[in-house]
Amino acid sequence: MSDRVKVRFAPSPTGVLHIGGVRTALFNWLFARHHGGQFVLRIEDTDRGRSTEESIAEILASMRWLGLDWDEGPYRQTERQELYSQKVAQLLQAGKAYRCYCTAEDLERKRGAAQKKGRKPKYDGTCRERTNAPTAAPSVVRFKAPLAGSVVVEDMLRGKVVFDVAELDDLILQRTDGSPTYNFVVVVDDADMGITHVVRGDDHLSNTPRQCLLYDALNFSPPQFAHISMITGADKARLSKRHGATSALAYRDMGYLPAAMINYLARLGWSHGDQEIFSRDEMIRNFSLDAVHTSAAVFNLEKLSWLNEHYIKTTPPTDLARHLEPFLRRAGVLPEGHGRDAAEIAAVIPSLNQRAKTLVEMAEKSAFYFKEEVEFDEAARKKFLTADAATLLEKVAAELSQLENFSAAEIEALFKKIVTAEGVKLGKLAQPVRVALTGTTVSPGIYDVILLLGREKTLARLNDALRKIPGG
């Protein structure tokens, strides 16, 4: 199979790229990479009224964020109009398509009449054999579908699916303005691009018989089809752009790592034994459509957050720093245009990565490391920066200024020395120091905080805190 697999992801740029679309892209990408095949990105922008450049930009940004690289494209259907027109002409010449002059009002009347009689509201074929075409009247081009028989789709996931041709009508191929329709161009594009497998959501299953008839009419060999289940939310409603689903980039902005999102979506409808956590290479090596489930997958934000927490803990600090930096800037921790060495950001990550579920949370918890001035929680300041604490803070500052070996072990020994000399518990010393250095009562270990801030910044913050103590 490896010498012929070619798949595509073909989103419509009429809105954000939602999670269901991302999973479809991922399954196609994994299938191509597993078989050493090709992955094509195609933008299906035939709906000119709803397609936008902003949506296209978001699709590309989402794919790049997730690392779903493509081998061909991105193609845009609006740039392939000449090919579609040629195929329409081919079908007209072969008598497999015809011009329809029925107006919108005519069609609405026909639909209403059919519904009153309890029949399916489909086109009745008024112009199918028409010979007296009105002069210069606007027209669409319709496909002359068979009137009887069945279409059998051998779906790779669902087995044999049979459709009664009588349930189909004569599909519009080209609108009055000359623009082609979705079901027509998708067939032309897939055949022209040599697509061997079409892996898509099961909401497209009903389109498949129409497309199969078009493959036959155009003398194309159809690809193999695999229709994957939709994703539902906790309320069992379909999770899609039509039901208010969150976009892929919204999850990025919420602080989820691309590795966590890819891992989660791969397991949302696909399994490999009981394994939950996969590297990208493991997913590629083990992915198979045979292991894709046909039952609806349920989106679980808690499971995604659990995976994200795992990847935050296990991603090397230098790599995580690259993902964290935009969140530090967005939170105002790192002002725009204010450069920071990536190593400086990476240095604080080991003190935070066991405590954060998202990059947003990590950025918030790391703010005190990077901001020039400590922002105090008022309740913490009043409780811990007191006259009684001033003496302890002064001793810490004095001892730190004289410390020869500025290391975690020596800092810890310094604290033990002071609590012994003053006859206090460690918390009585550590909490005022923590508030002085971070502004809050919750932080990484106080010895790590001092070590990461460094001697100079630690002393400056201790002295500033002392000045804020009444009578200090």
N, C-alpha and C positions, 0 to 999 in steps of 0.2 A: 504493500500500500504506500510505502514511503516515497516512491517515485512519482506518485500522481495525486496525492492529497492536496487540495486547494480549497480553502474555506474563506468565508467573508463575514464581516460584521457590517451591517448596513443600516445605521440609525437614521431616523428622520429628524432634521434640525428644526423642529417646531416647538422646542422647549428644552428643559434641562435633560441631561443624561441621567436617568434614574437607575436605581439599584438593580432592577430586573434586566435592564439593558446592559449594565456592566457585567452581570453574570453570564448573559448570552455571549458577550464579547470574550469573556474569560474562557468559557467552554470551547469556543471556536479556536481561541489562541492556544489553549492546552492541547486540543486535538491536533492542530497543525504542528506544534512543536514536538509532540509525542511521536508523530509519524515522519518528522523531518520534512514536512510539507510547507505550504505558503499560506500566509494570513493576509487577506486583503481588507482594506478599509474603504468603504464606499458610502458617500453621503447621499441619501435619497431625498433630494430637494425638489421633487416635481411639484409639490404643493407650494407654489410660489407665494400664495397669499399668506401662508403661515410660517414658512421657512425664514430664518433670520441668520445673519452673519454672527450675531452674538451666540446663538445656539451652536453654530459650527465651531466657534472658538471654544466654547465650553466642552464640547465633545472631545476635541483634540487635547485640551488641557486635562480632562479626566483620564483619557487614555495614557497620556504621558505621566501623570502623577502615579498611576497604577503600574507603569512599566509594561503596558501591553503594546509592544512595538509591532508595526505592520511592515510587511514586505513589499506591498504595492499600495499605491494611493497616497493621500486620499483622493479618490475619484469623486466627481460631482456630476449627477445626472443632467443638470442643466447645461453641462458642457458637451453632452453626447446626443443632442437633439437630431443631428443629421442622421445618425445611425437609426434612431427610432423611426424617423420619417421614412427611411428606406424600407424598414420592415413592415410598416403600415402599408406602403405601396405594394410590397410583395404579396401581402395577404389579400389586398383588394384585387390585384391582378389575377390571383389564383382563385378568386371567388370564395375565399374563406373569411371575408369581411365585407361589410357593406356600409353605405352612408345612410344615416338616420336623420330625418328632418323633423322629427317630432319636437314640439316646443316643450318648455318646462311646464307650461299649463296643461298641455296634452298629457304629459306623463303623470302629473298630479291627479288628473281626472281618472286615468287608467288605474292608478294605485288605489284610489278611493273606491272605484267600482269593484275591483278585485277583493278588497277587504270586506265590502258589504256582502259579497257572495261567499265569504269564508275562504277565499283562495289566497295563496302567497302572493304578495304584491310585487310581481316581477314584470319585466318588459314583455309585451305580448307579440312582438315580431311584426308590427305594422309595416315597417319599411324593409323587412327582410328580403322580399322578392319584388320590391317596388321598381317599376321601370319608368314612371313618369316623374322624374326628379324635378322639383321646382327650380326655376332659374335663379341663380345667385342667392339662394336661401342658405342660411347658416346650417351646418350639419356637424354631427359627430360621426366617428367611425366606430362601428360595432363589430365584434367577433361573431361569426356565424357558427354558433355552438351546435353540436349534434343534438337532435331532438329526443333521442332515446339511447338507452344503454347505461353503462356505469363506468366510473373511473376507479381503478384500484390503486391505492397508494401503499407501497410496502415501506412502512415507517420503521426505522432502525430501533426505535424504542417501543412502539406501540403495535408492531406487527402489521397485519393486513387491515387497512381501513377502506371501506367501500362507500362510494358516493353515487347517488342516483343522478344521472344527467338531467332528468326531468326537473330536478330541484334548482337547476342553474338557469340563468337567463343569458341573453346575448350581451356580454360584457362590453362596456365602452373602452376602446383602445386609445382614442384620441379625442380631445375635447374640441369645441367649436373654435377655440383660439389656436388650435394646432398643438397644444401641449399634450403629452402622453399621460396615461394613468399608471398607477402603481403596479397593478398585477401584470400589466403588459411589459413595462420597462424592466421589472425585476427578472423576468424570463429572458429578455434580450441581453441584459447585463450579465446574468449568471452564465448564459451560454457563451457569450462573447469573451468573457474573462476566464473561461475554462473551469468554473467552480464545480468541484466533484461532490461535495457534501454541503447541504444546507442545514445548519443547526440553528434553530430559532424557537421562539416561544410557541406554546400550543394555541395561542390566540390566532396564529397564522394557519392553523390546520385547515380551517374552512376555505382559505384561499388556494390551497394546494390543488384541488381538482381542476379549478379554472386554469391554473398555471400549467398543469400537466397537459391539458387540451391544447394550450398555446405552444408548448414544446413540440407536440406532435404536428400541429399545423405549420410550424416553422421548420420542420425537419431537424429539430435539435434532439440530442439525447438528454433526457432529464438527469439531474443529479440525484444522489441518495438523500432522503429526507430524514431528519430526526427532530421531533418536536418536543422540547423540554417543558416541564410543568411551570406554571406561573408561581410567583412568590406571594404569599399572603402575610398580612400583619397579624397582630394579636387578636384583632377583631374579625379575622377570617376574610376581610375584604381584600381584593386583589391589590397587591402593592405595585402600583404602576404610576406613571406620570398623570394618568387620568383620575387617580384617587389620592392625589396630594402626597405622594411619596417624597421622601427627602432625596435630593440629588446626590450624586457621588461626591461632588466638590463640597457639598455641605458637610459631609462626614469628614473630609479633609480639614475643613475649617473648625470642626468640633474637636479636632485634636487626635483623630485616628490615624494610625500609620498605614501606608499602602500595603505593607506585608500582612498586617492583621486583616485588612479588608479583603485582600486576595485569598488568604487562607480561609476566612469565614465564608466567602461566597463560593469557593470551591467545594466546601463541605455542605453547602446548602443545596442538596439534591444529588450529590455524588459522595460515594464512600469508598474507603479502602481499608477493609477490616474495621477495627475499632480505633484506628489512629485518628487523632484530632488535630495535631499540629504538624504542618508540613512545610518544609523549605520549598522554594520555587522549583528547584531541581527535582525534589521528590514528587511534586505534583505532576511535573512534565513526564517523569519516568513512569508513574503509576496510573495516569489518567486513561480512562477508557469509557466510551459511551455505554458499554455493557453494564457499567456500574452506576449509571445515572438513573435515578428513580423517576417514575412517572406520576407519583402522587405529589400534590402541591407541597411546596416547601414553605415553612413558617419562619418569618424573619424574627429573630430574637435579639434585641439590643443588648441584653445582659450577656449573652454568649459572645457577641462581638466585643463588648467591653472587657470581658475576661481574656480574650485573645489579645486585645490591644495592650492590656496590662502585662501579659506574658512577653510581648515583643518589646515593650518599653524596658523591661527588666533584662532582656537578653541581647538587645541590639548593642553592638560596640559603641561606647561613648562618642567616638569621633564621627560615626555615622549618624547617631541620634542627634548630635549637635547640629548637623545640617538641617534636620527636620524641625528642631526646636527653635532655631534662630528666628524664623518668621513670626513665631508666636511671641517671642520676647519683644520683637519690634511692634507687633500689633498691640501688645499690652502696655506699650510705652516704657518697658523696662530698658530696651535699647532704643534710643531715639533714632529716627530715620537719618541716615547719613553718618551715624556714629559707628565707626568701625570697631569690630571686636575680633580678636584672634579666635579662630575656631577652637584652638586648644584651650583657650580660657573658658569657653562654654563647656567643652567636653570635660574639663577638670571638675566641674561641680556636679555632673550627672550621676556619678556613683553615690553621692549623698542623697539623691532625690529619686532615682529610678525604682526603688523598692516601695515608694510611697505615692506614686502617681498612676492614675488610670488613663489619663489623656495628656496630650501635649499642652493643652490649655491649662490643666491643673498643674503640670510641671512648671510652666512658665510663671504662673502665679506664685508657686512655692519657692521659686528661685529668684524672685524679684530682688530680695534683700541683698543678694550677692553682687548685683550689678548696679543698683541705684546708688547715686552719690550720697544721698541723705536717707536716713532711716525714717520710714513712715510708721509712727507708733499707733498701735491699737490703744485707744484711750483708757479702756478698762485695765489692760495689762500694764500700762505706764503707771496708773495711779496705785495699783496693787503692789507692784514689784520695784518701781524706782522710787524708793522711800529714803528717808534720812538714815534708817537702820542699814539699808542696803549700800549706802554710799561708802561706808568704811570698807565693805567687802569688795566693791568695784575698784576702789583705790588700791587695795592690796593686789588684786588681779593685775591691774595696769602696771603697777610697780614691778611685780614679779615677771610679767611678760616682757617688759622693756629690758630686763637683765638676762633673759633666758638665752643661753648660748646656742643650744641645739633646738631650733624651732621645729619640733616634731610632735606627732600625736601623743607618743608615749611620754615625752617630757611635759607636754601641756597637761596631760592627765595627772602626772606626778605633782605638778604645781597645784592643781585643784585639791588633791588629797592633802597636800601640805597645809593649805590654807584652812580647810575644814577642820583638820586636826588641831591646828593652832587656835582657831576661833571657837572650837567646840560646837560646831553647827553641822546639820546634815547636809549632804551634797546638794539636795534640791534647794535648800535655802541660799546656796551660792549660785548654782547653775541657772536658776530661773531669772534672777535679776540680770545676770550676764547675757542670757539668751534674749531677753527683752531689749537690753541695751544694744545688742548687735543686730537683731532681726526685726524688732518692733513688735513681735508677737510672742506668745508662750509656746508655740508649736514650731519646731524646726528639725532639721537633721541633728545628729549628735553634736553636742556643743563643742567637743574637741575637734570634730571635722569642720565645723563652721569656722572656728578660729584659724585652723590650719589653711582653709581655702580662702578666707578673707586676707590672710597674711598679717604679719606683725603691725605694719604701718596703719592699715585700715582698721584693724581691731582696736588699736590704741586710740585712734582718732574717734571711733564710735563710743568707746568707753568714756573718754573725756567729754564728749558731747552730751552723753547721757547724764554724767555727773553735773554738768552745767544746768540741766533741765530739772534736777532734783531741788525742791525748795530748800534754800539755804546753801545749795551747792556752789 
